[in-house]
Amino acid sequence: MNLRFHRAVQTDVRQALEYFDREGGTKLGDRFFDEVQAAVARITANPTHFGFFRDDIRRARLRVFRYHLLFRIKPIGVRILVLRHNRRHPDFGLSRR
């Protein structure tokens, strides 16, 4: 499965990591990053397993942290659009292609 990330996803992850490192220390940041990587691995293994969030966008929730990844399945593979907190504005990241 071809996996691609929107260029802003790196910023999404970095900002969340900085928050967890600042608030809970590097161990908490490491746990968060491990969970993001596990979610990406689940998406890669079976992208159709995840339900639709809106239109053709699917959501993969992190198991412990209150974040999720939004992604699209394209003919050429999966495109991850955004990493965002569950309480983030519902339209945040949806304009990303």
Residue pairs with C-beta under 8 A, 6 or more apart in sequence:
1 44
1 47
1 77
1 78
2 76
2 77
2 78
3 40
3 43
3 44
3 77
3 78
3 80
4 77
4 78
4 79
4 80
5 79
5 80
6 79
6 80
6 81
6 82
6 96
6 97
8 82
8 93
8 96
9 80
9 81
9 82
9 83
12 82
12 83
12 84
12 93
13 33
13 36
13 83
16 32
16 67
16 83
16 85
17 29
17 32
17 33
18 29
20 28
20 29
20 31
20 32
21 28
21 29
31 64
32 62
32 65
32 67
35 62
35 63
35 64
35 65
36 62
36 67
36 69
36 83
38 62
38 63
39 60
39 61
39 62
39 63
39 68
39 69
40 69
40 80
42 49
42 60
43 50
43 60
43 69
43 71
43 78
43 80
44 78
47 58
47 71
47 73
47 78
48 73
50 58
50 59
50 60
50 71
51 58
51 59
52 58
52 59
53 59
53 70
54 94
56 72
56 73
57 70
57 71
57 72
57 81
57 94
58 70
58 71
58 72
58 73
59 68
59 69
59 70
60 68
60 69
60 71
61 67
61 68
61 86
62 68
62 69
66 85
66 86
66 87
67 83
67 84
67 85
67 86
68 83
68 84
68 86
69 80
69 82
69 83
70 80
70 81
70 82
70 84
70 93
70 94
71 78
71 79
71 80
71 81
72 78
72 79
72 81
79 97
81 93
81 94
81 96
81 97
82 92
82 93
82 94
82 96
84 92
84 93
